[in-house]
């Protein structure tokens, strides 16, 4: 194995280039790399986009136009830990454009990919050794679709 880390392959049905452009427009430290095209060997139409290499927030991805056989589901999701409400609102707003809100910080983007847009301190709050604090934060979290950081922090503090 090389030392370049992992690359996540995302399977699309004809939307690989569009999706790569969408994701790189949302995250900093992002770029589109090499674009591979189908040739006479197939299975796609000659010259059509087969793969798009891209980075989003420094993470490597390969978008593959593989066809309709496979689709995304919630068994795999990407977590975005946000420093503040403004950052959370930014990612939530952009990723739900053409997508849908789900529950408890989860959303599905326009391509069906699942994301969790989460306050950076949430895991610390819901796993706090003080069971009352953890329970209050968890209860607040479970009542939300998009997270309200101030409301979770207020519940955690017992206010």
C-alpha positions in Angstrom: 0.0 0.0 0.0 1.3 3.5 -0.7 1.5 6.1 2.0 -1.0 8.4 0.3 -3.8 7.3 2.5 -7.3 6.3 1.3 -9.4 7.6 -1.5 -13.2 7.3 -1.2 -14.9 6.2 -4.4 -18.4 7.6 -4.9 -20.6 5.9 -7.4 -22.8 8.1 -9.5 -25.2 7.6 -12.4 -23.9 10.2 -14.9 -23.4 13.0 -12.3 -19.8 12.5 -11.3 -18.4 15.7 -12.8 -21.4 17.8 -11.6 -21.1 16.3 -8.1 -17.3 17.0 -7.9 -17.9 20.6 -8.9 -20.7 20.9 -6.2 -18.6 19.4 -3.4 -15.5 21.5 -4.3 -17.6 24.6 -4.3 -18.6 24.0 -0.7 -15.4 23.1 1.1 -12.1 25.0 1.3 -8.9 23.2 0.4 -10.7 21.6 -2.5 -9.8 21.1 -6.2 -10.8 19.0 -9.2 -8.0 16.8 -10.6 -7.8 14.4 -13.4 -10.9 13.5 -15.4 -11.0 10.1 -17.1 -13.3 9.4 -20.1 -14.7 6.2 -21.5 -13.1 4.9 -24.6 -14.0 2.3 -27.2 -13.6 -0.4 -24.5 -16.8 0.9 -22.8 -18.9 0.4 -21.0 -20.0 4.1 -21.2 -20.4 6.2 -24.3 -17.0 7.1 -25.9 -15.8 10.4 -24.6 -18.3 10.6 -21.7 -16.9 11.2 -18.2 -15.9 7.9 -16.4 -14.1 9.3 -13.4 -13.3 12.6 -11.7 -10.6 12.8 -9.1 -11.2 15.6 -6.6 -10.3 16.8 -3.1 -12.8 18.3 -0.7 -11.4 19.8 2.5 -8.2 18.0 1.8 -9.9 14.5 1.5 -9.3 12.6 -1.7 -12.3 11.3 -3.7 -12.9 9.6 -7.0 -16.3 10.2 -8.5 -17.3 7.3 -10.8 -20.1 7.3 -13.4 -20.8 3.6 -12.8 -24.5 3.6 -13.8 -27.8 3.0 -12.0 -27.0 -0.3 -10.3 -25.9 1.2 -6.9 -27.2 4.2 -4.9 -26.1 5.8 -1.7 -27.8 5.0 1.6 -27.4 6.0 5.3 -25.2 3.1 6.1 -22.3 5.4 5.1 -22.2 9.1 5.9 -19.7 11.9 6.2 -19.4 13.8 9.4 -18.5 17.5 9.4 -17.6 18.8 12.9 -18.3 22.6 13.0 -16.6 25.1 15.3 -19.7 27.4 15.6 -23.3 27.9 14.4 -22.2 30.0 11.4 -20.1 27.2 10.1 -22.8 24.6 10.8 -25.4 26.8 9.0 -23.1 27.2 6.0 -22.6 23.5 5.5 -26.2 22.6 6.3 -27.5 25.2 3.9 -25.2 24.3 1.0 -25.6 20.5 1.3 -29.4 20.6 1.6 -29.7 22.6 -1.7 -31.7 20.2 -3.8 -31.4 17.6 -1.0 -33.4 17.0 2.2 -33.1 17.4 5.9 -33.4 14.1 7.8 -33.0 14.1 11.6 -30.6 14.6 14.4 -28.0 16.5 12.4 -28.3 14.2 9.3 -29.1 15.3 5.8 -29.1 13.9 2.4 -27.6 16.0 -0.4 -29.0 16.3 -4.0 -27.0 13.1 -5.0 -28.4 11.0 -2.1 -25.1 11.1 -0.1 -25.7 11.3 3.6 -23.9 13.9 5.8 -23.9 14.6 9.6 -23.3 18.3 10.3 -22.3 18.3 14.0 -21.1 20.8 16.6 -17.5 20.1 17.4 -18.2 19.6 21.1 -21.3 17.5 20.8 -19.6 14.1 21.4 -18.0 15.4 24.6 -21.4 16.6 25.9 -23.4 13.5 25.2 -20.6 11.3 26.7 -20.0 13.4 29.7 -19.2 11.4 32.8 -22.0 13.3 34.6 -25.1 11.3 33.5 -27.5 14.2 34.0 -25.5 16.5 31.8 -25.1 13.8 29.1 -28.8 13.0 29.3 -29.9 16.6 28.9 -27.6 17.2 25.9 -28.7 13.9 24.3 -32.4 14.7 24.8 -31.9 18.2 23.2 -29.9 16.7 20.3 -32.5 14.0 19.6 -35.2 16.6 19.4 -33.5 18.5 16.5 -33.2 18.1 12.8 -30.5 20.8 12.2 -28.5 21.4 15.4 -28.9 24.6 17.4 -25.6 24.7 19.2 -26.7 27.3 21.8 -29.8 25.2 22.7 -27.8 22.0 23.1 -25.2 23.9 25.3 -28.0 25.4 27.4 -29.6 22.0 27.9 -26.2 20.5 28.8 -25.6 23.2 31.4 -29.1 22.6 32.9 -30.4 26.1 32.1 
